[in-house]
Amino acid sequence: MPSRRERFERISREARESTNRALAGEISSLTLLTEEDVERLLPRKADKERFGTLMAIVTAGTGDNAKVAALRENLDEVGAVLVKILKLLM
């Protein structure tokens, strides 16, 4: 029988994996990316969250100058995701 620690670790792992899959599904439903693309490009939950931040900036109801300013402010956070997505388009 698994120890309490092992049970908690299993529960945490399963919750993390479930959340990660759900995020991939949501992202693919809102973009042109397939779930497979999302998992390949953004394998970690943190990557998917950064992608969400990036898309919130890009789809905001503001002008392009405001979007550029927001990207500039958040570049450290979303820069790596932005590079991955742009590489996909090449």
C-alpha positions in Angstrom: 0.0 0.0 0.0 1.4 3.4 -0.9 2.4 5.7 1.9 0.6 9.0 2.5 3.4 10.9 1.0 3.3 8.8 -2.2 -0.5 9.3 -2.3 -0.1 13.0 -2.0 2.6 13.1 -4.7 0.4 11.1 -7.0 -2.6 13.3 -6.4 -0.5 16.4 -7.0 1.0 15.0 -10.2 -2.4 13.9 -11.6 -3.8 17.4 -10.9 -0.9 19.1 -12.5 -1.2 16.9 -15.6 -4.9 17.4 -15.8 -4.6 21.1 -15.6 -1.9 21.1 -18.2 -4.1 19.1 -20.6 -7.0 21.4 -20.0 -4.9 24.5 -20.7 -3.7 22.9 -23.9 -7.3 22.2 -25.0 -8.4 25.7 -24.2 -5.5 27.3 -26.0 -6.2 25.1 -29.1 -9.9 26.1 -29.1 -9.0 29.8 -29.1 -6.1 29.7 -31.6 -5.1 28.0 -34.9 -2.8 25.7 -32.9 -3.7 22.1 -32.4 -3.4 20.5 -29.0 -0.3 18.7 -30.3 1.2 22.0 -31.3 0.5 23.5 -27.9 2.0 20.5 -26.1 5.1 20.6 -28.3 5.7 24.3 -28.2 4.4 24.9 -24.6 5.1 21.8 -22.7 4.9 23.2 -19.2 1.9 24.8 -17.5 4.0 28.0 -17.0 4.6 28.2 -20.7 0.9 28.0 -21.4 0.2 30.7 -18.8 2.8 32.9 -20.5 1.2 32.3 -23.8 -2.1 33.3 -22.2 -0.5 36.6 -21.1 0.9 37.1 -24.6 -2.5 36.5 -26.2 -4.3 38.8 -23.8 -1.9 41.6 -24.8 -2.3 40.9 -28.5 -6.1 40.6 -28.5 -6.7 43.6 -26.1 -9.0 46.2 -27.4 -6.3 48.8 -27.5 -4.3 50.4 -30.2 -1.1 48.9 -31.6 1.1 51.4 -29.7 -0.5 50.3 -26.4 0.0 46.6 -27.3 3.7 47.3 -28.2 4.1 49.1 -24.8 2.5 46.2 -23.0 4.7 43.7 -24.9 7.7 45.8 -23.9 6.7 45.7 -20.3 6.2 42.0 -20.3 8.9 40.9 -22.6 10.9 39.1 -19.9 7.9 37.0 -19.2 6.5 36.3 -22.7 9.6 36.6 -24.9 10.5 33.0 -25.0 7.0 32.0 -25.9 6.8 34.7 -28.6 10.0 33.3 -30.2 8.6 29.8 -30.2 5.4 30.9 -31.8 7.2 33.0 -34.4 9.5 30.1 -35.3 6.4 27.9 -35.9 5.2 30.4 -38.5 8.5 30.3 -40.5 
